[in-house]
């Protein structure tokens, strides 16, 4: 299996498999089986829609901003620490995680929340692998970036410095 430069060899395949597993589980349980969605009666639909909308908007922003930088036509030569990358080190992966979270919240699918934990472990593993490659490529510059930028959650002191 040939990976793109700087990516885990199983990253794309793993993401695709997890996407299909999640979607089958979400559609199957949320709209047909309804085994783990019993908690949805306790969370008002308006709250679920509000949370889902907010999370999906954030996911779209991170995904769009990350793709603009990571697309092959526009890929910069050096370390990227602008745009969404100034807040988190893995905005594309975070966008995917937020997408899954938004779908799980929309129907309060408890099975999906369980699978989301496994998906997060996978994303964290491939992100850590890629960070080791980035440390080797960019050295001290990446270590400084890593120190100042959260892996999944923005560091508050860094946000205050940038505002």
N, C-alpha and C positions, 0 to 999 in steps of 0.2 A: 504494500500500500504506500503510495507516494503522497507525502503531505506537501502543502505549500510551504515555502521557506518561512521558518519562524513559528510554525504551528505543530501541534501534536499530530502524529501520524493517524490516530483514530478520531481526531476532533470532529471533522465534518461528518464522518459515518456515524459516530456516536450521537451527535446532535440530531441527525436525521432519524435514527432509530428511536431516540427518546421523544422526538416530536410526534412521530406516528403513534407510539405507545400512549403518549399523553392524550392526543386527540381522540383515539379510539376509546380510551377510558373515560374522558370527559363527555363525549357525545353519548357513549353507551350508558353511562351511569346517570348523567344529568337529564337525558331525554327519554330513555327507555326503561332501564332497570330501576333507577331511583333507590338504590340500596343505601348509599352513603350521603344522600342529599337531604335527609330528614331534618337537619339543623336549619335548613333554609326558612322554615316557618318561624324561626326565632329572630331572624335578621330581616328587617323590612326590605322590600324590593328597592325602594328609593335609596336606602343606604348602600345596598349591593351595587346598584347602578352608579352611584356617585363615586364609590371607591374604585369600581372597575374603570369608569371613565378617566379618573385621575391617573390611575396606574397605566392605562393604555396610552394616554397622551404622553406620559413620561417615557414609556417604552418606545413610542414612535420617535420622540425627540432624540433619545439616546441612539436608537438604531440608525436614524437618518444622519445624525452628526458623526457617528462612528463610521458609517459606510462612506461618507464623503472623504474621510481621511484614509480609510483602509482600502478603498476601491483601487484596482490595479492601474487605472488610467491616471489617478491623481495621487498615488502613494508618494509621500515625501521621502526624501533620502535619509533624514535624520530622525532622532527621537521626537515623537509627537507628544506635546503636553498642553495643547490648546483645545478649544472647543469642549466637547464632552470629556475628553481625556484629561482636562485640567481638574475635573471633579473626581472621577474614578478611573482606575487603570484599565478596566475591561467593560467599556460602555456597551459594546455589542452583546457580550454575554449577559450583562445585567439587563439589557432590553429584552432578551429572550426569557430570562427568569421572571421579569415583571409581566410579560405577556402571559406566561403560564399562571402566575399568581392571579392576574386579573380574571382569567377564565375560571379558575377555581373559586374565586370569591363570587363571581356572578351567579353561580348556582350552589355555592357552599358545598362543593363536592369534596368530602373528606378523603376519599381515595386519592383524588388529585393532589390534595395537600401532602399526602404521604409520598406519592410519586415525585412531587416537587422537591422533597428533601433529597431523594436519590439523584434527581437531576442537578440540584445544587452541588452535591458532592462531586458529581462528574465534572461540572463546569469549573469548580474550584481546583480539581486535579489538573485539568488541561490548562487552566490559567496559570497555575504554579509551574507547570512544565514550561510554558511559553515565557514566563518571567525569568526562569533560569537562562534561557536562550538570550533574552534581552539583556540580562546582566553581562553575559559573555560578549555580546555585541557592543553595548554602549558603556559598559563599565561603571565608573563613578557617576556619570550623568544619570544613568538609570537608577542607581542606588539613591541618589538625592531625590529624584522624581518619586521613587517608591516610598521614601520616608515622608514626603510631603503630600502624597495623594493616596486616598483610601483605595483598597482593592475593590470593595463592593459598596461601601458607604463613604460619602465624602467626609473628609476630616474637617471639623468645624473651624479650627484655627486657620486652615488653608483657605476656606471660603471667606473668612473675615479679612484675610490679607488681600484677596483678589477683588473685593468689593470696593 
